[in-house]
Amino acid sequence: MAKPDERLDLDKPLWDQSTFIGRWKHFAWVTDFRTCITPENELLAAKELCEKYRLKKEPPGTTAQQIIHAKKLYESSFHPDTGELQNVFGRMSFQVPGGMAITGVMLQFYRTTTAVVFWQWVNQSFNALVNYTNRNANSPVTTNQLGIAYLSATSAAMITAIGCKTYWSKRANPLLARYVPFAAVAAANCVNIPLMRQNEILGGVDVTDENGNKLTKSQFASVKGITQVVISRIIMCAPGMCLLPPLMERLERRAWMKRIKPLHAPFQVLMCGLSLSLMVPTACAIFPQRCSISSKTLQKYEPENYELLKANCKGREIPQYLYFNKGL
């Protein structure tokens, strides 16, 4: 972090992003679910303070801690591309309260096909809102594309859930049935995110040099970034959805657990919340937010974009690595 007497660069994270620990601290800080209950007027005031600070026009006596707090509120609540206030339910900082509630009930109500289908639909509706809220504004998607992504992900989740439930129920293993929600969520993520960001795959994403100067576009970069996001999203929910089933299978055999059946769902929601509190920043920190590809990759697989890269370098040495934002 910056020293107290140094002027902060609001466009850079407070921690070193080249290390996993630095990335973890950053995402734990920016996805703090407590920011979700911050009043809108306080969020707008934080944005205004950040804008004034960039212009060196902040009110006299403003402390570094006030600027850091304003930066936290801004980064957790406003879209990084447009600067617009995000829908609270779609923010990454809402992943813990929103995800814990939906995941908990999915794990609890898995016995009937109707319950499986309904809660998968709820979960995919929530995921669609999160993906739309955190979309790349530089590669906007149309309403039709959003609809196709939503319907495809929901269908993939339901087909996987019903298929697994039908197949595993024939094997007479009650524990396997508890893993239906995770299988469905993993399948849906593999469909939803690529479709939601299909324009990035088709047209490529902007890649820059280490100083942030845009040099060309790359489809390979978009595929790499989206793949990492899919992996991160699956890892995010994996511990809660994979460890809770065997735990509940054992606990529900105990006499004291049988006496408190109405509390089974709240217990699973609480356990999912504890898991997500750790796993949201962990999953986001696995891969660097500022992802890189080799310029030789463009030369080999995207010759047209490589020619544009050479033209934009204008006689300068072509950088060995190019950088891009992988998204969340």
Secondary structure, 3 states (H helix, E strand, C coil): CCCCCCCCCCCCCCCCCCCHHHHHHHHHHHCCHHHHHCCHHHHHHHHHHHHHHHCCCCCCCCCHHHHHHHHHHHHHHECCCCCCECCHHHCHHHHHHHHHHHHHHHHHCCCCHHHHHHHHHHHHHHHHHHHHHCCCCCCCCCHHHHHHHHHHHHHHHHHHHHHHHHHHHHCCCHHHHCCHHHHHHHHHHHHHHHHHCHHHHHHCEEEECCCCCEEEEEHHHHHHHHHHHHHHHHHHHHHHHHHHHHHHHHHCCCHHHHCCHHHHHHHHHHHHHHHHHHHHHHHHHCCCCEEEEEHHHHHHHCHHHHHHHHHHHCCCCCCCEEEEECCC
